[in-house]
Amino acid sequence: MNRTQLSQLAVLSAVAAHGSFRGAAKELGVAPSAVSHAVGSLEASLGVRLLARTTRSVAPTEEGRRLLERLRPALDEIAHALEAAAEARERPAGNLRITAPRFAADLILAPRLGAFLDRFPDIVLELANEDGFTDIVEQGYDAGIRLGESLEADMIAVKVGPDLTSAVVAAPAYFERHGRPSHPRDLAGHRCIRRRFSNGTLYRWEFEKEGEEITVSVAGPLILGEDRPIIKAALGGAGLAYLFETRVAEYVAAGRLERVLEDWCAPYAGPYLYYPSRRQMRPALRAFIDFFRHVA
C-alpha cells in the first residue's frame, strides 16, 4: 500500500460514515469532486467496486463493507494517535465521550462533574446514558462505565464507585394488604414493579445468601424504565420495587418505605470504567480516570 491509498482509504471511510460525498467533503474540508476522484481512483487501483451510488444515497458494497470493517480499528488508532499528539501539553483537552448507565451518571458522576470541569476547563465531556452494554470501539466512545459483572474480558477496567447493595422495598400500606415475602420464591405471589432497560430487556431480580444465588423473573402489572418513577410508584403503594439501597435510604429512614428480604441482598461489585488497551492514552481520558477512580 502506498501513501496515496492511505489517504484514499480515509476518504472512503468518511463517505461511508456520512452516506454521501458532500458530507464527507465537508468533514474533510475538500471539494466533493475531490472526494469522488479519490474513491474512484482507489476502486480502480483495487479493481473492485467499493461504493454503490444512486441519485439519493451512497452505501458500501459487500466488498466495501468488509474492507471498512477491517480498516476501522486501524483508522481509529491513527485518529487517537493524532489526538494524543495534538493534546500533548500540560492541560488535557479535547472532546471526551463516555457512556454510562443512569444510576452511575446520577450517583457517581453527576455530583462531581462541576469540580471535574473546573479542574479541566479545556475538556468537552459528552456523557451518554445507556443501560445496556455498549461496544465503545464500534460506537466511538472513549470509555464506558458498567457494573464489574458486565465487562468484556479484553477491556481494561478501573473501579470508579463503591460496592453496591440492592434493596426490595414497598410502602407500609402495601404490606398491610399483601403481607411480606420471607424468601425470593415468595415474590411469585406479589405485585412487583418491573424495570425494562433501554435495550429492551426486562431486569430479573438477583439475590444471594450464604453462597446461594437466586435469580427471579418477577411479575407485575407495572413496567417502568427509570429509578424516579419506580420510587414514586412504590411510595404510592403500586407494589414491591428492587432498587439500589442508596436510592431508597432516605425513604426507609423516614418510614415511607420498608425493606424485605434484606438478608438476601448481599453486596456486589460496584461500577467500573472500562476502555480498550492502547499504547497511548489520550490525556483527557487519563484525567477522567484519575479524577473518578474509586479509593476505598
KEKE-3310 file (N, C-alpha, C; in steps of 0.2 Angstrom, whole numbers, plus 5000, padded with zeros to 4 digits):
npx = (5004:5003:5006:4997:4985:4982:4977:4966:4959:4955:4946:4937:4931:4926:4916:4907:4903:4896:4887:4886:4895:4896:4894:4905:4915:4913:4917:4930:4935:4937:4933:4918:4920:4934:4933:4925:4934:4945:4939:4936:4948:4954:4946:4948:4962:4961:4953:4940:4923:4918:4909:4891:4882:4868:4856:4851:4858:4873:4881:4891:4897:4896:4909:4915:4910:4916:4930:4930:4926:4937:4946:4943:4947:4961:4961:4954:4964:4974:4968:4966:4980:4984:4976:4981:4994:4991:4986:4996:5001:5002:4989:4975:4964:4951:4938:4928:4921:4909:4900:4887:4877:4861:4861:4874:4878:4870:4873:4887:4894:4888:4887:4900:4904:4905:4916:4926:4925:4929:4942:4948:4946:4948:4943:4929:4916:4906:4892:4884:4869:4866:4859:4861:4875:4888:4897:4911:4921:4916:4905:4911:4915:4926:4927:4918:4906:4901:4893:4904:4902:4898:4907:4918:4931:4942:4944:4951:4949:4944:4940:4927:4918:4910:4906:4890:4873:4858:4840:4824:4809:4794:4779:4772:4758:4756:4761:4753:4741:4745:4755:4771:4785:4796:4806:4815:4807:4794:4790:4783:4770:4767:4764:4775:4785:4791:4806:4811:4825:4834:4839:4829:4827:4820:4823:4829:4827:4840:4847:4857:4863:4873:4881:4872:4864:4850:4840:4826:4812:4802:4784:4771:4759:4765:4777:4792:4805:4815:4823:4817:4802:4799:4802:4793:4781:4782:4781:4768:4761:4761:4767:4780:4797:4813:4828:4844:4851:4856:4847:4835:4837:4834:4820:4817:4822:4814:4802:4793:4795:4797:4809:4811:4817:4830:4841:4844:4850:4865:4880:4888:4900:4904:4902:4913:4925:4928:4939:4947:4963:4977:4992:4995:4987:4974:4977:4965:4957:4965:4965:4951:4950:4959:4953:4940:4943:4940:4943:4945)
npy = (4994:5011:5028:5036:5028:5026:5039:5039:5028:5034:5044:5036:5030:5041:5044:5033:5034:5046:5044:5050:5060:5073:5076:5070:5077:5090:5087:5083:5095:5097:5098:5091:5085:5081:5071:5061:5058:5053:5041:5035:5033:5024:5013:5009:5006:4995:4987:4984:4987:4998:5006:5008:5018:5029:5041:5046:5041:5035:5020:5007:4993:4975:4971:4983:4985:4974:4978:4990:4986:4979:4989:4999:4998:5001:5014:5021:5020:5027:5040:5042:5042:5054:5063:5062:5066:5080:5084:5084:5092:5102:5104:5093:5091:5093:5083:5072:5057:5047:5033:5028:5020:5025:5025:5026:5038:5047:5044:5043:5051:5063:5071:5076:5082:5096:5100:5093:5099:5111:5109:5104:5113:5114:5102:5095:5087:5073:5064:5050:5042:5025:5010:4996:4985:4993:4993:5001:5004:5002:5011:5023:5028:5035:5028:5018:5015:5002:4989:4978:4964:4965:4967:4965:4953:4958:4971:4985:4989:5000:5004:5014:5017:5013:4996:4989:4988:4980:4984:4978:4985:4992:5001:5004:5003:4994:4982:4979:4976:4965:4957:4951:4945:4932:4925:4924:4916:4918:4930:4927:4927:4941:4958:4965:4979:4981:4982:4989:4989:5001:4994:4985:4974:4965:4967:4955:4950:4949:4938:4934:4923:4917:4910:4905:4908:4916:4920:4929:4930:4942:4946:4957:4971:4983:4991:5000:5012:5019:5025:5035:5036:5023:5023:5033:5026:5015:5022:5026:5014:5005:4992:4980:4985:4985:4991:5001:5002:5014:5023:5022:5025:5036:5036:5024:5027:5037:5030:5029:5019:5002:4989:4972:4955:4957:4950:4943:4951:4954:4963:4968:4969:4986:5000:5000:5009:5006:5003:5001:4993:5003:5009:5022:5033:5045:5061:5068:5057:5050:5060:5060:5047:5046:5056:5051:5039:5026:5026:5016)
npz = (5000:4996:5000:4995:4994:5007:5011:5003:5008:5020:5015:5009:5021:5027:5018:5019:5032:5032:5022:5010:4997:4998:5012:5017:5011:5017:5030:5028:5023:5009:4991:4985:4972:4973:4983:4977:4966:4973:4979:4967:4961:4970:4969:4956:4957:4965:4958:4961:4965:4978:4983:4982:4971:4970:4964:4976:4987:4995:4998:5006:4996:4997:4996:4999:5012:5020:5018:5025:5038:5042:5041:5050:5064:5063:5057:5068:5078:5072:5072:5086:5090:5083:5090:5102:5100:5097:5109:5118:5129:5144:5150:5149:5135:5123:5115:5125:5126:5135:5140:5150:5163:5169:5183:5187:5181:5189:5202:5204:5195:5192:5204:5205:5193:5191:5198:5191:5178:5182:5185:5174:5162:5148:5142:5134:5139:5135:5140:5139:5143:5144:5147:5143:5139:5130:5115:5115:5106:5093:5094:5095:5107:5121:5133:5144:5157:5168:5178:5187:5183:5171:5161:5147:5143:5137:5140:5149:5166:5178:5194:5199:5208:5224:5232:5229:5236:5234:5237:5242:5242:5249:5251:5267:5268:5257:5262:5272:5266:5258:5264:5269:5259:5263:5257:5242:5233:5236:5230:5219:5222:5223:5219:5209:5204:5188:5179:5163:5153:5143:5131:5129:5137:5151:5168:5179:5195:5207:5219:5234:5246:5259:5250:5241:5226:5218:5205:5200:5189:5190:5192:5187:5186:5181:5172:5172:5167:5174:5189:5197:5193:5197:5211:5215:5212:5220:5233:5232:5234:5224:5222:5225:5225:5217:5220:5221:5236:5241:5234:5240:5254:5261:5261:5268:5280:5284:5286:5276:5266:5267:5270:5264:5263:5266:5271:5260:5251:5246:5246:5231:5217:5213:5201:5186:5176:5159:5146:5130:5127:5124:5117:5118:5129:5128:5135:5140:5143:5153:5163:5166:5171:5182:5190:5194:5199:5211:5228:5240)
capx = (5000:5007:5003:4990:4980:4981:4973:4960:4955:4952:4941:4931:4928:4921:4910:4903:4900:4891:4882:4886:4901:4895:4895:4912:4919:4913:4921:4937:4937:4939:4928:4915:4924:4940:4931:4923:4940:4949:4936:4936:4955:4955:4942:4952:4968:4960:4949:4933:4918:4918:4903:4885:4880:4862:4855:4849:4862:4879:4882:4896:4895:4898:4917:4917:4909:4921:4936:4929:4926:4944:4950:4941:4952:4967:4959:4953:4970:4978:4965:4968:4987:4985:4973:4986:4999:4989:4984:5002:5003:5001:4982:4971:4960:4948:4931:4929:4914:4908:4894:4886:4870:4858:4862:4881:4878:4867:4876:4894:4897:4884:4889:4907:4905:4907:4923:4930:4926:4933:4950:4950:4942:4949:4939:4922:4914:4899:4890:4878:4866:4864:4859:4864:4882:4890:4903:4913:4925:4911:4901:4915:4916:4932:4927:4911:4905:4896:4895:4910:4900:4896:4913:4921:4937:4948:4944:4955:4944:4946:4934:4925:4912:4910:4902:4883:4868:4851:4835:4817:4805:4787:4775:4769:4751:4756:4762:4747:4736:4748:4759:4778:4789:4802:4811:4814:4802:4788:4789:4778:4763:4767:4764:4781:4786:4797:4810:4814:4831:4834:4840:4823:4826:4817:4828:4827:4829:4845:4848:4862:4863:4877:4883:4866:4862:4844:4838:4819:4809:4796:4778:4768:4756:4768:4784:4795:4812:4820:4823:4812:4795:4799:4802:4786:4776:4782:4778:4761:4758:4760:4770:4787:4802:4820:4832:4850:4850:4857:4841:4829:4839:4830:4813:4816:4823:4808:4796:4789:4796:4800:4813:4811:4822:4837:4846:4846:4853:4872:4884:4892:4905:4901:4904:4920:4926:4932:4942:4952:4970:4980:4999:4995:4981:4973:4977:4959:4954:4969:4962:4945:4951:4962:4948:4934:4945:4937:4948:4942)
capy = (5000:5017:5034:5039:5024:5028:5045:5037:5024:5038:5047:5031:5029:5047:5044:5028:5036:5051:5041:5055:5063:5080:5076:5068:5083:5095:5084:5083:5101:5097:5098:5084:5081:5078:5065:5057:5056:5049:5035:5031:5030:5018:5007:5007:5003:4988:4983:4981:4992:4999:5010:5008:5025:5031:5048:5049:5039:5031:5015:5002:4987:4970:4971:4989:4984:4970:4982:4995:4983:4978:4995:5004:4999:5005:5021:5024:5020:5033:5046:5043:5044:5061:5067:5062:5071:5087:5086:5083:5098:5102:5103:5089:5095:5090:5080:5065:5053:5042:5030:5026:5019:5031:5025:5028:5045:5051:5043:5043:5056:5070:5076:5078:5085:5103:5100:5090:5104:5117:5107:5103:5118:5113:5096:5095:5080:5071:5059:5046:5037:5019:5004:4990:4985:4996:4992:5008:5005:5002:5017:5029:5031:5034:5024:5016:5013:4997:4985:4974:4958:4965:4969:4961:4951:4961:4978:4987:4991:5004:5004:5021:5018:5008:4991:4991:4983:4982:4983:4977:4989:4994:5006:5001:5001:4988:4976:4978:4972:4959:4953:4952:4939:4930:4921:4926:4912:4921:4935:4925:4929:4948:4963:4968:4984:4978:4988:4987:4993:5004:4989:4981:4968:4966:4965:4949:4952:4944:4938:4929:4922:4911:4907:4903:4913:4915:4925:4929:4934:4944:4948:4963:4975:4989:4991:5007:5012:5023:5024:5040:5034:5017:5025:5036:5021:5011:5026:5026:5008:5001:4986:4979:4988:4982:4997:5002:5004:5022:5026:5022:5025:5042:5035:5019:5030:5041:5026:5029:5013:4997:4984:4965:4951:4961:4945:4940:4957:4954:4967:4966:4974:4992:5002:5001:5012:5001:5006:4996:4994:5007:5011:5029:5035:5052:5065:5069:5051:5049:5065:5057:5041:5048:5060:5047:5032:5025:5025:5013)
capz = (5000:4995:5004:4991:4995:5014:5011:4999:5012:5025:5012:5009:5027:5028:5014:5022:5038:5031:5017:5004:4995:5001:5019:5018:5009:5022:5036:5026:5020:5002:4986:4983:4966:4976:4987:4971:4962:4977:4979:4960:4960:4975:4966:4950:4959:4968:4954:4964:4967:4985:4985:4977:4971:4967:4964:4983:4993:4994:5003:5004:4993:5001:4997:5003:5019:5023:5019:5031:5045:5044:5041:5055:5070:5061:5057:5074:5081:5069:5075:5093:5090:5081:5095:5108:5099:5097:5116:5122:5133:5151:5152:5145:5131:5118:5116:5128:5125:5140:5140:5157:5164:5173:5190:5188:5180:5194:5209:5204:5190:5192:5210:5204:5186:5192:5201:5186:5173:5185:5185:5167:5158:5141:5140:5132:5141:5132:5144:5136:5147:5141:5152:5140:5137:5124:5111:5114:5100:5087:5094:5095:5114:5123:5138:5147:5164:5169:5184:5185:5181:5164:5157:5142:5146:5134:5142:5155:5170:5184:5199:5200:5214:5230:5231:5230:5239:5232:5242:5240:5247:5247:5256:5273:5266:5253:5266:5276:5261:5254:5268:5267:5257:5268:5253:5235:5229:5238:5226:5214:5224:5225:5214:5208:5199:5184:5175:5157:5151:5136:5126:5128:5141:5157:5173:5183:5202:5209:5226:5236:5254:5261:5244:5236:5221:5215:5200:5199:5184:5194:5188:5190:5180:5180:5170:5171:5165:5177:5196:5200:5193:5201:5218:5216:5212:5227:5238:5231:5235:5217:5223:5228:5220:5218:5219:5224:5243:5242:5231:5245:5261:5265:5262:5273:5287:5286:5287:5270:5263:5272:5267:5265:5260:5267:5272:5253:5247:5248:5242:5225:5214:5210:5194:5184:5170:5155:5140:5126:5128:5119:5119:5120:5131:5127:5141:5143:5146:5159:5168:5169:5175:5189:5194:5196:5202:5217:5233:5246)
cpx = (5004:5003:4997:4984:4978:4976:4966:4956:4952:4946:4935:4928:4924:4915:4905:4900:4895:4885:4881:4893:4901:4897:4902:4917:4919:4917:4928:4940:4940:4933:4925:4918:4930:4939:4929:4929:4944:4946:4937:4943:4957:4952:4946:4958:4967:4956:4943:4929:4917:4912:4897:4882:4873:4861:4853:4854:4868:4880:4887:4893:4897:4906:4919:4916:4914:4928:4935:4929:4933:4949:4949:4945:4958:4966:4958:4959:4974:4975:4966:4976:4988:4982:4978:4992:4997:4987:4990:5004:5001:4994:4979:4966:4956:4941:4933:4922:4914:4901:4893:4879:4868:4861:4869:4882:4875:4871:4883:4897:4894:4887:4896:4909:4908:4914:4928:4931:4930:4941:4952:4945:4942:4946:4932:4920:4906:4897:4884:4875:4863:4864:4862:4872:4884:4897:4907:4918:4921:4907:4905:4916:4923:4932:4919:4911:4899:4898:4900:4908:4898:4901:4916:4928:4943:4948:4948:4949:4947:4940:4933:4920:4913:4906:4895:4879:4862:4846:4828:4813:4798:4784:4772:4762:4751:4757:4756:4741:4739:4753:4767:4781:4795:4807:4809:4808:4795:4786:4784:4771:4762:4767:4771:4782:4792:4800:4812:4820:4830:4835:4834:4822:4823:4822:4825:4831:4834:4846:4854:4862:4867:4879:4878:4864:4855:4842:4830:4816:4802:4790:4775:4765:4759:4775:4786:4802:4817:4818:4817:4805:4794:4798:4795:4780:4776:4779:4771:4757:4757:4762:4777:4792:4809:4825:4839:4848:4850:4851:4836:4830:4835:4823:4812:4817:4817:4801:4791:4789:4799:4804:4811:4816:4829:4842:4848:4849:4860:4875:4887:4896:4901:4903:4911:4920:4930:4933:4946:4959:4973:4987:4999:4988:4980:4974:4970:4956:4958:4966:4956:4945:4954:4957:4943:4936:4942:4943:4945:4944)
cpy = (5006:5023:5036:5035:5025:5034:5043:5033:5029:5042:5042:5030:5035:5046:5039:5030:5041:5049:5046:5058:5070:5080:5074:5074:5089:5093:5085:5090:5102:5098:5091:5081:5078:5071:5060:5054:5051:5042:5031:5029:5024:5012:5005:5004:4996:4984:4980:4988:4992:5002:5009:5015:5025:5038:5051:5047:5036:5026:5010:4996:4982:4970:4977:4988:4980:4974:4987:4992:4981:4984:5000:5004:5002:5012:5025:5024:5026:5039:5047:5045:5051:5065:5067:5066:5078:5089:5085:5089:5097:5100:5099:5093:5090:5086:5073:5062:5047:5040:5027:5024:5024:5031:5028:5036:5049:5050:5044:5049:5063:5074:5079:5082:5092:5104:5098:5095:5110:5115:5106:5107:5117:5106:5097:5088:5079:5064:5056:5041:5031:5014:4998:4991:4988:4994:4999:5009:5006:5009:5023:5032:5030:5029:5023:5015:5008:4993:4980:4967:4958:4967:4963:4959:4955:4969:4979:4990:4995:5005:5012:5022:5012:5002:4993:4986:4985:4981:4982:4980:4990:4998:5002:4998:4995:4982:4974:4974:4965:4955:4954:4945:4938:4926:4924:4922:4915:4927:4933:4927:4937:4952:4967:4974:4982:4984:4985:4992:4996:5000:4984:4975:4970:4963:4960:4951:4947:4944:4933:4929:4916:4907:4904:4909:4911:4921:4924:4933:4936:4946:4954:4967:4981:4988:4998:5006:5015:5023:5029:5038:5027:5019:5028:5031:5017:5015:5026:5019:5003:4994:4986:4982:4986:4988:4997:5005:5011:5026:5027:5023:5030:5040:5029:5022:5034:5037:5025:5023:5008:4991:4977:4961:4954:4956:4942:4945:4958:4959:4964:4971:4980:4994:5002:5005:5007:5005:5001:4998:4998:5008:5018:5031:5043:5055:5066:5063:5049:5054:5062:5051:5042:5052:5056:5041:5032:5023:5022:5016)
cpz = (5000:5000:5001:4993:5003:5015:5008:5004:5018:5022:5011:5015:5029:5024:5016:5028:5037:5026:5011:5003:4998:5008:5021:5016:5014:5028:5034:5024:5013:4998:4986:4977:4968:4979:4981:4968:4967:4978:4973:4959:4964:4972:4960:4952:4962:4963:4956:4966:4974:4987:4979:4977:4968:4967:4971:4988:4990:4999:5001:5000:4998:5002:5001:5011:5023:5023:5025:5038:5047:5045:5047:5061:5069:5060:5063:5078:5079:5072:5082:5094:5088:5087:5101:5107:5099:5105:5121:5125:5140:5153:5147:5141:5126:5120:5120:5129:5130:5140:5147:5158:5169:5180:5192:5186:5185:5200:5209:5200:5192:5198:5209:5198:5187:5193:5195:5180:5176:5184:5178:5162:5150:5138:5139:5133:5138:5136:5141:5141:5144:5146:5149:5139:5131:5121:5110:5108:5094:5087:5095:5102:5116:5129:5140:5154:5165:5176:5182:5182:5173:5159:5153:5145:5143:5135:5148:5159:5176:5188:5200:5205:5219:5228:5232:5233:5236:5238:5239:5245:5244:5252:5261:5271:5261:5257:5270:5272:5259:5258:5265:5265:5262:5264:5246:5231:5231:5234:5220:5216:5226:5218:5214:5203:5195:5181:5168:5155:5144:5130:5125:5133:5148:5163:5177:5190:5204:5216:5228:5244:5255:5255:5239:5232:5218:5211:5199:5194:5187:5189:5191:5184:5178:5178:5168:5169:5169:5185:5199:5199:5197:5209:5220:5216:5218:5232:5238:5232:5229:5218:5226:5222:5222:5215:5222:5231:5244:5239:5236:5252:5264:5266:5267:5280:5289:5287:5281:5266:5268:5268:5269:5261:5261:5268:5265:5249:5249:5244:5236:5222:5211:5203:5192:5177:5166:5149:5136:5128:5122:5121:5121:5122:5130:5134:5144:5146:5153:5164:5171:5173:5182:5193:5197:5199:5209:5222:5239:5253)
residu = (MET:ASN:ARG:THR:GLN:LEU:SER:GLN:LEU:ALA:VAL:LEU:SER:ALA:VAL:ALA:ALA:HIS:GLY:SER:PHE:ARG:GLY:ALA:ALA:LYS:GLU:LEU:GLY:VAL:ALA:PRO:SER:ALA:VAL:SER:HIS:ALA:VAL:GLY:SER:LEU:GLU:ALA:SER:LEU:GLY:VAL:ARG:LEU:LEU:ALA:ARG:THR:THR:ARG:SER:VAL:ALA:PRO:THR:GLU:GLU:GLY:ARG:ARG:LEU:LEU:GLU:ARG:LEU:ARG:PRO:ALA:LEU:ASP:GLU:ILE:ALA:HIS:ALA:LEU:GLU:ALA:ALA:ALA:GLU:ALA:ARG:GLU:ARG:PRO:ALA:GLY:ASN:LEU:ARG:ILE:THR:ALA:PRO:ARG:PHE:ALA:ALA:ASP:LEU:ILE:LEU:ALA:PRO:ARG:LEU:GLY:ALA:PHE:LEU:ASP:ARG:PHE:PRO:ASP:ILE:VAL:LEU:GLU:LEU:ALA:ASN:GLU:ASP:GLY:PHE:THR:ASP:ILE:VAL:GLU:GLN:GLY:TYR:ASP:ALA:GLY:ILE:ARG:LEU:GLY:GLU:SER:LEU:GLU:ALA:ASP:MET:ILE:ALA:VAL:LYS:VAL:GLY:PRO:ASP:LEU:THR:SER:ALA:VAL:VAL:ALA:ALA:PRO:ALA:TYR:PHE:GLU:ARG:HIS:GLY:ARG:PRO:SER:HIS:PRO:ARG:ASP:LEU:ALA:GLY:HIS:ARG:CYS:ILE:ARG:ARG:ARG:PHE:SER:ASN:GLY:THR:LEU:TYR:ARG:TRP:GLU:PHE:GLU:LYS:GLU:GLY:GLU:GLU:ILE:THR:VAL:SER:VAL:ALA:GLY:PRO:LEU:ILE:LEU:GLY:GLU:ASP:ARG:PRO:ILE:ILE:LYS:ALA:ALA:LEU:GLY:GLY:ALA:GLY:LEU:ALA:TYR:LEU:PHE:GLU:THR:ARG:VAL:ALA:GLU:TYR:VAL:ALA:ALA:GLY:ARG:LEU:GLU:ARG:VAL:LEU:GLU:ASP:TRP:CYS:ALA:PRO:TYR:ALA:GLY:PRO:TYR:LEU:TYR:TYR:PRO:SER:ARG:ARG:GLN:MET:ARG:PRO:ALA:LEU:ARG:ALA:PHE:ILE:ASP:PHE:PHE:ARG:HIS:VAL:ALA)
# end
